[in-house]
Amino acid sequence: MRAVALALVLLSSCHAEIVLNQLFGDNMILQTNADYGARAFFYGTAKPGETVTITGLSRRSAAGVPYPTVVASDSTFRVQLDPYQGTEVFNATVTGSVSTNTIKLRHVQYGERAALVVLVAVVVMPAPGAVCSC
């Protein structure tokens, strides 16, 4: 029995997965500002030495250029994003060179302008079928 339990533990440790911090998910707004150089970060955990890459987000240099990073020996990684201003919506993908999973983030926006657009949409636009007494 002990040999079977040990084999299961060893097999489960062979499957590396990328895990993003719980702050990151669909419909998020990354707070960056090109005017004063504020930058957003993605961070999480994965297998030490693995290359984690984020694709699908815009960069100042060119759209679609990936953001790669190498996972530290303590299993953590951090990807610094370029400052960006715009209201486009992106779909980001996080992959690893070893990990068995892929993380897809839908409807990602950058900066304060995106937050303002969302706020105005929430405050000004009534729900479908609602009667506005304005």
PyMOL commands that place a pseudoatom at each C-alpha (Angstrom):
pseudoatom trace, name=CA, resn=MET, resi=1, chain=A, elem=C, hetatm=0, pos=[0.000, 0.000, 0.000]
pseudoatom trace, name=CA, resn=ARG, resi=2, chain=A, elem=C, hetatm=0, pos=[2.782, 2.435, 0.851]
pseudoatom trace, name=CA, resn=ALA, resi=3, chain=A, elem=C, hetatm=0, pos=[4.400, 1.843, -2.542]
pseudoatom trace, name=CA, resn=VAL, resi=4, chain=A, elem=C, hetatm=0, pos=[1.108, 2.658, -4.306]
pseudoatom trace, name=CA, resn=ALA, resi=5, chain=A, elem=C, hetatm=0, pos=[0.636, 5.831, -2.258]
pseudoatom trace, name=CA, resn=LEU, resi=6, chain=A, elem=C, hetatm=0, pos=[4.218, 6.931, -2.984]
pseudoatom trace, name=CA, resn=ALA, resi=7, chain=A, elem=C, hetatm=0, pos=[3.750, 6.260, -6.708]
pseudoatom trace, name=CA, resn=LEU, resi=8, chain=A, elem=C, hetatm=0, pos=[0.576, 8.389, -6.758]
pseudoatom trace, name=CA, resn=VAL, resi=9, chain=A, elem=C, hetatm=0, pos=[2.346, 11.262, -5.013]
pseudoatom trace, name=CA, resn=LEU, resi=10, chain=A, elem=C, hetatm=0, pos=[5.263, 11.109, -7.452]
pseudoatom trace, name=CA, resn=LEU, resi=11, chain=A, elem=C, hetatm=0, pos=[2.961, 10.966, -10.490]
pseudoatom trace, name=CA, resn=SER, resi=12, chain=A, elem=C, hetatm=0, pos=[0.857, 13.898, -9.284]
pseudoatom trace, name=CA, resn=SER, resi=13, chain=A, elem=C, hetatm=0, pos=[3.971, 16.043, -8.767]
pseudoatom trace, name=CA, resn=CYS, resi=14, chain=A, elem=C, hetatm=0, pos=[5.025, 15.471, -12.393]
pseudoatom trace, name=CA, resn=HIS, resi=15, chain=A, elem=C, hetatm=0, pos=[2.061, 17.462, -13.690]
pseudoatom trace, name=CA, resn=ALA, resi=16, chain=A, elem=C, hetatm=0, pos=[2.947, 21.130, -13.458]
pseudoatom trace, name=CA, resn=GLU, resi=17, chain=A, elem=C, hetatm=0, pos=[0.230, 23.735, -13.741]
pseudoatom trace, name=CA, resn=ILE, resi=18, chain=A, elem=C, hetatm=0, pos=[0.238, 27.493, -14.086]
pseudoatom trace, name=CA, resn=VAL, resi=19, chain=A, elem=C, hetatm=0, pos=[-1.839, 29.180, -11.395]
pseudoatom trace, name=CA, resn=LEU, resi=20, chain=A, elem=C, hetatm=0, pos=[-2.594, 32.907, -11.646]
pseudoatom trace, name=CA, resn=ASN, resi=21, chain=A, elem=C, hetatm=0, pos=[-3.308, 34.934, -8.535]
pseudoatom trace, name=CA, resn=GLN, resi=22, chain=A, elem=C, hetatm=0, pos=[-7.047, 35.032, -7.823]
pseudoatom trace, name=CA, resn=LEU, resi=23, chain=A, elem=C, hetatm=0, pos=[-7.119, 38.752, -8.714]
pseudoatom trace, name=CA, resn=PHE, resi=24, chain=A, elem=C, hetatm=0, pos=[-6.851, 37.882, -12.411]
pseudoatom trace, name=CA, resn=GLY, resi=25, chain=A, elem=C, hetatm=0, pos=[-9.874, 36.739, -14.402]
pseudoatom trace, name=CA, resn=ASP, resi=26, chain=A, elem=C, hetatm=0, pos=[-12.361, 37.503, -17.143]
pseudoatom trace, name=CA, resn=ASN, resi=27, chain=A, elem=C, hetatm=0, pos=[-13.665, 41.094, -17.534]
pseudoatom trace, name=CA, resn=MET, resi=28, chain=A, elem=C, hetatm=0, pos=[-10.780, 42.680, -15.621]
pseudoatom trace, name=CA, resn=ILE, resi=29, chain=A, elem=C, hetatm=0, pos=[-9.321, 46.135, -16.098]
pseudoatom trace, name=CA, resn=LEU, resi=30, chain=A, elem=C, hetatm=0, pos=[-5.533, 46.420, -15.828]
pseudoatom trace, name=CA, resn=GLN, resi=31, chain=A, elem=C, hetatm=0, pos=[-4.621, 49.768, -14.279]
pseudoatom trace, name=CA, resn=THR, resi=32, chain=A, elem=C, hetatm=0, pos=[-1.836, 51.262, -16.395]
pseudoatom trace, name=CA, resn=ASN, resi=33, chain=A, elem=C, hetatm=0, pos=[-1.184, 54.735, -17.690]
pseudoatom trace, name=CA, resn=ALA, resi=34, chain=A, elem=C, hetatm=0, pos=[1.286, 55.596, -20.454]
pseudoatom trace, name=CA, resn=ASP, resi=35, chain=A, elem=C, hetatm=0, pos=[1.350, 59.281, -19.395]
pseudoatom trace, name=CA, resn=TYR, resi=36, chain=A, elem=C, hetatm=0, pos=[3.186, 58.580, -16.156]
pseudoatom trace, name=CA, resn=GLY, resi=37, chain=A, elem=C, hetatm=0, pos=[4.554, 55.084, -16.794]
pseudoatom trace, name=CA, resn=ALA, resi=38, chain=A, elem=C, hetatm=0, pos=[2.324, 53.088, -14.438]
pseudoatom trace, name=CA, resn=ARG, resi=39, chain=A, elem=C, hetatm=0, pos=[2.478, 49.397, -15.256]
pseudoatom trace, name=CA, resn=ALA, resi=40, chain=A, elem=C, hetatm=0, pos=[0.303, 46.411, -14.475]
pseudoatom trace, name=CA, resn=PHE, resi=41, chain=A, elem=C, hetatm=0, pos=[1.623, 42.973, -13.574]
pseudoatom trace, name=CA, resn=PHE, resi=42, chain=A, elem=C, hetatm=0, pos=[0.439, 39.399, -13.944]
pseudoatom trace, name=CA, resn=TYR, resi=43, chain=A, elem=C, hetatm=0, pos=[1.721, 37.063, -11.273]
pseudoatom trace, name=CA, resn=GLY, resi=44, chain=A, elem=C, hetatm=0, pos=[1.235, 33.513, -10.099]
pseudoatom trace, name=CA, resn=THR, resi=45, chain=A, elem=C, hetatm=0, pos=[2.980, 30.185, -9.647]
pseudoatom trace, name=CA, resn=ALA, resi=46, chain=A, elem=C, hetatm=0, pos=[4.313, 27.443, -11.923]
pseudoatom trace, name=CA, resn=LYS, resi=47, chain=A, elem=C, hetatm=0, pos=[7.189, 24.964, -12.087]
pseudoatom trace, name=CA, resn=PRO, resi=48, chain=A, elem=C, hetatm=0, pos=[10.606, 26.547, -11.314]
pseudoatom trace, name=CA, resn=GLY, resi=49, chain=A, elem=C, hetatm=0, pos=[12.619, 27.238, -14.472]
pseudoatom trace, name=CA, resn=GLU, resi=50, chain=A, elem=C, hetatm=0, pos=[9.565, 27.038, -16.734]
pseudoatom trace, name=CA, resn=THR, resi=51, chain=A, elem=C, hetatm=0, pos=[8.923, 29.821, -19.245]
pseudoatom trace, name=CA, resn=VAL, resi=52, chain=A, elem=C, hetatm=0, pos=[5.458, 31.337, -18.814]
pseudoatom trace, name=CA, resn=THR, resi=53, chain=A, elem=C, hetatm=0, pos=[4.167, 33.450, -21.710]
pseudoatom trace, name=CA, resn=ILE, resi=54, chain=A, elem=C, hetatm=0, pos=[1.196, 35.821, -21.911]
pseudoatom trace, name=CA, resn=THR, resi=55, chain=A, elem=C, hetatm=0, pos=[-0.132, 36.517, -25.413]
pseudoatom trace, name=CA, resn=GLY, resi=56, chain=A, elem=C, hetatm=0, pos=[-3.024, 38.500, -26.837]
pseudoatom trace, name=CA, resn=LEU, resi=57, chain=A, elem=C, hetatm=0, pos=[-2.359, 41.814, -25.080]
pseudoatom trace, name=CA, resn=SER, resi=58, chain=A, elem=C, hetatm=0, pos=[-1.126, 44.951, -26.838]
pseudoatom trace, name=CA, resn=ARG, resi=59, chain=A, elem=C, hetatm=0, pos=[2.385, 46.272, -26.400]
pseudoatom trace, name=CA, resn=ARG, resi=60, chain=A, elem=C, hetatm=0, pos=[3.859, 49.628, -27.260]
pseudoatom trace, name=CA, resn=SER, resi=61, chain=A, elem=C, hetatm=0, pos=[6.272, 47.963, -29.656]
pseudoatom trace, name=CA, resn=ALA, resi=62, chain=A, elem=C, hetatm=0, pos=[3.698, 45.938, -31.608]
pseudoatom trace, name=CA, resn=ALA, resi=63, chain=A, elem=C, hetatm=0, pos=[0.329, 44.309, -31.115]
pseudoatom trace, name=CA, resn=GLY, resi=64, chain=A, elem=C, hetatm=0, pos=[0.441, 40.611, -30.396]
pseudoatom trace, name=CA, resn=VAL, resi=65, chain=A, elem=C, hetatm=0, pos=[4.069, 40.438, -29.218]
pseudoatom trace, name=CA, resn=PRO, resi=66, chain=A, elem=C, hetatm=0, pos=[4.185, 37.987, -26.282]
pseudoatom trace, name=CA, resn=TYR, resi=67, chain=A, elem=C, hetatm=0, pos=[5.263, 38.727, -22.714]
pseudoatom trace, name=CA, resn=PRO, resi=68, chain=A, elem=C, hetatm=0, pos=[7.538, 35.848, -21.577]
pseudoatom trace, name=CA, resn=THR, resi=69, chain=A, elem=C, hetatm=0, pos=[9.122, 35.290, -18.152]
pseudoatom trace, name=CA, resn=VAL, resi=70, chain=A, elem=C, hetatm=0, pos=[11.010, 32.498, -16.382]
pseudoatom trace, name=CA, resn=VAL, resi=71, chain=A, elem=C, hetatm=0, pos=[9.566, 31.091, -13.146]
pseudoatom trace, name=CA, resn=ALA, resi=72, chain=A, elem=C, hetatm=0, pos=[11.801, 31.658, -10.091]
pseudoatom trace, name=CA, resn=SER, resi=73, chain=A, elem=C, hetatm=0, pos=[13.157, 28.883, -7.872]
pseudoatom trace, name=CA, resn=ASP, resi=74, chain=A, elem=C, hetatm=0, pos=[10.369, 29.551, -5.325]
pseudoatom trace, name=CA, resn=SER, resi=75, chain=A, elem=C, hetatm=0, pos=[7.775, 28.707, -8.064]
pseudoatom trace, name=CA, resn=THR, resi=76, chain=A, elem=C, hetatm=0, pos=[6.596, 32.316, -8.487]
pseudoatom trace, name=CA, resn=PHE, resi=77, chain=A, elem=C, hetatm=0, pos=[6.506, 34.445, -11.618]
pseudoatom trace, name=CA, resn=ARG, resi=78, chain=A, elem=C, hetatm=0, pos=[5.702, 38.058, -12.401]
pseudoatom trace, name=CA, resn=VAL, resi=79, chain=A, elem=C, hetatm=0, pos=[5.139, 39.571, -15.845]
pseudoatom trace, name=CA, resn=GLN, resi=80, chain=A, elem=C, hetatm=0, pos=[5.371, 43.353, -16.161]
pseudoatom trace, name=CA, resn=LEU, resi=81, chain=A, elem=C, hetatm=0, pos=[3.119, 44.815, -18.850]
pseudoatom trace, name=CA, resn=ASP, resi=82, chain=A, elem=C, hetatm=0, pos=[3.890, 47.895, -20.915]
pseudoatom trace, name=CA, resn=PRO, resi=83, chain=A, elem=C, hetatm=0, pos=[1.908, 51.046, -20.061]
pseudoatom trace, name=CA, resn=TYR, resi=84, chain=A, elem=C, hetatm=0, pos=[-0.983, 51.340, -22.487]
pseudoatom trace, name=CA, resn=GLN, resi=85, chain=A, elem=C, hetatm=0, pos=[-3.906, 53.684, -23.095]
pseudoatom trace, name=CA, resn=GLY, resi=86, chain=A, elem=C, hetatm=0, pos=[-6.846, 52.566, -25.119]
pseudoatom trace, name=CA, resn=THR, resi=87, chain=A, elem=C, hetatm=0, pos=[-10.313, 51.142, -24.823]
pseudoatom trace, name=CA, resn=GLU, resi=88, chain=A, elem=C, hetatm=0, pos=[-9.846, 48.017, -26.924]
pseudoatom trace, name=CA, resn=VAL, resi=89, chain=A, elem=C, hetatm=0, pos=[-10.874, 44.713, -25.396]
pseudoatom trace, name=CA, resn=PHE, resi=90, chain=A, elem=C, hetatm=0, pos=[-8.327, 41.876, -25.476]
pseudoatom trace, name=CA, resn=ASN, resi=91, chain=A, elem=C, hetatm=0, pos=[-8.413, 38.139, -24.886]
pseudoatom trace, name=CA, resn=ALA, resi=92, chain=A, elem=C, hetatm=0, pos=[-5.216, 36.999, -23.159]
pseudoatom trace, name=CA, resn=THR, resi=93, chain=A, elem=C, hetatm=0, pos=[-3.763, 33.496, -23.044]
pseudoatom trace, name=CA, resn=VAL, resi=94, chain=A, elem=C, hetatm=0, pos=[-1.265, 32.277, -20.445]
pseudoatom trace, name=CA, resn=THR, resi=95, chain=A, elem=C, hetatm=0, pos=[0.805, 29.227, -21.392]
pseudoatom trace, name=CA, resn=GLY, resi=96, chain=A, elem=C, hetatm=0, pos=[3.889, 27.486, -20.095]
pseudoatom trace, name=CA, resn=SER, resi=97, chain=A, elem=C, hetatm=0, pos=[6.724, 25.530, -21.630]
pseudoatom trace, name=CA, resn=VAL, resi=98, chain=A, elem=C, hetatm=0, pos=[6.094, 22.602, -19.252]
pseudoatom trace, name=CA, resn=SER, resi=99, chain=A, elem=C, hetatm=0, pos=[2.647, 23.126, -17.711]
pseudoatom trace, name=CA, resn=THR, resi=100, chain=A, elem=C, hetatm=0, pos=[-0.279, 20.955, -18.643]
pseudoatom trace, name=CA, resn=ASN, resi=101, chain=A, elem=C, hetatm=0, pos=[-2.850, 23.771, -18.609]
pseudoatom trace, name=CA, resn=THR, resi=102, chain=A, elem=C, hetatm=0, pos=[-3.629, 26.925, -20.586]
pseudoatom trace, name=CA, resn=ILE, resi=103, chain=A, elem=C, hetatm=0, pos=[-5.398, 29.883, -18.982]
pseudoatom trace, name=CA, resn=LYS, resi=104, chain=A, elem=C, hetatm=0, pos=[-7.655, 32.070, -21.127]
pseudoatom trace, name=CA, resn=LEU, resi=105, chain=A, elem=C, hetatm=0, pos=[-8.729, 35.497, -19.902]
pseudoatom trace, name=CA, resn=ARG, resi=106, chain=A, elem=C, hetatm=0, pos=[-11.593, 37.113, -21.807]
pseudoatom trace, name=CA, resn=HIS, resi=107, chain=A, elem=C, hetatm=0, pos=[-12.519, 40.794, -22.117]
pseudoatom trace, name=CA, resn=VAL, resi=108, chain=A, elem=C, hetatm=0, pos=[-9.357, 42.311, -20.646]
pseudoatom trace, name=CA, resn=GLN, resi=109, chain=A, elem=C, hetatm=0, pos=[-9.010, 46.103, -20.835]
pseudoatom trace, name=CA, resn=TYR, resi=110, chain=A, elem=C, hetatm=0, pos=[-6.293, 48.571, -19.860]
pseudoatom trace, name=CA, resn=GLY, resi=111, chain=A, elem=C, hetatm=0, pos=[-6.323, 51.705, -17.766]
pseudoatom trace, name=CA, resn=GLU, resi=112, chain=A, elem=C, hetatm=0, pos=[-8.469, 54.388, -16.276]
pseudoatom trace, name=CA, resn=ARG, resi=113, chain=A, elem=C, hetatm=0, pos=[-10.251, 55.156, -19.553]
pseudoatom trace, name=CA, resn=ALA, resi=114, chain=A, elem=C, hetatm=0, pos=[-11.625, 51.630, -19.639]
pseudoatom trace, name=CA, resn=ALA, resi=115, chain=A, elem=C, hetatm=0, pos=[-12.796, 51.982, -16.021]
pseudoatom trace, name=CA, resn=LEU, resi=116, chain=A, elem=C, hetatm=0, pos=[-14.549, 55.253, -16.902]
pseudoatom trace, name=CA, resn=VAL, resi=117, chain=A, elem=C, hetatm=0, pos=[-16.316, 53.664, -19.895]
pseudoatom trace, name=CA, resn=VAL, resi=118, chain=A, elem=C, hetatm=0, pos=[-17.518, 50.798, -17.696]
pseudoatom trace, name=CA, resn=LEU, resi=119, chain=A, elem=C, hetatm=0, pos=[-18.645, 53.205, -14.956]
pseudoatom trace, name=CA, resn=VAL, resi=120, chain=A, elem=C, hetatm=0, pos=[-20.595, 55.370, -17.418]
pseudoatom trace, name=CA, resn=ALA, resi=121, chain=A, elem=C, hetatm=0, pos=[-22.192, 52.284, -18.945]
pseudoatom trace, name=CA, resn=VAL, resi=122, chain=A, elem=C, hetatm=0, pos=[-23.291, 51.073, -15.509]
pseudoatom trace, name=CA, resn=VAL, resi=123, chain=A, elem=C, hetatm=0, pos=[-24.602, 54.441, -14.309]
pseudoatom trace, name=CA, resn=VAL, resi=124, chain=A, elem=C, hetatm=0, pos=[-26.205, 55.793, -17.485]
pseudoatom trace, name=CA, resn=MET, resi=125, chain=A, elem=C, hetatm=0, pos=[-27.505, 52.746, -19.295]
pseudoatom trace, name=CA, resn=PRO, resi=126, chain=A, elem=C, hetatm=0, pos=[-30.684, 51.210, -17.841]
pseudoatom trace, name=CA, resn=ALA, resi=127, chain=A, elem=C, hetatm=0, pos=[-31.060, 47.453, -17.776]
pseudoatom trace, name=CA, resn=PRO, resi=128, chain=A, elem=C, hetatm=0, pos=[-32.804, 45.865, -20.787]
pseudoatom trace, name=CA, resn=GLY, resi=129, chain=A, elem=C, hetatm=0, pos=[-36.584, 46.183, -20.352]
pseudoatom trace, name=CA, resn=ALA, resi=130, chain=A, elem=C, hetatm=0, pos=[-36.264, 48.713, -17.532]
pseudoatom trace, name=CA, resn=VAL, resi=131, chain=A, elem=C, hetatm=0, pos=[-38.339, 51.888, -17.571]
pseudoatom trace, name=CA, resn=CYS, resi=132, chain=A, elem=C, hetatm=0, pos=[-36.310, 55.051, -17.158]
pseudoatom trace, name=CA, resn=SER, resi=133, chain=A, elem=C, hetatm=0, pos=[-38.031, 57.965, -15.423]
pseudoatom trace, name=CA, resn=CYS, resi=134, chain=A, elem=C, hetatm=0, pos=[-35.371, 60.462, -16.486]
for i in range(1, 134): cmd.bond("trace and resi %d" % i, "trace and resi %d" % (i + 1))
show_as sticks, trace
zoom trace
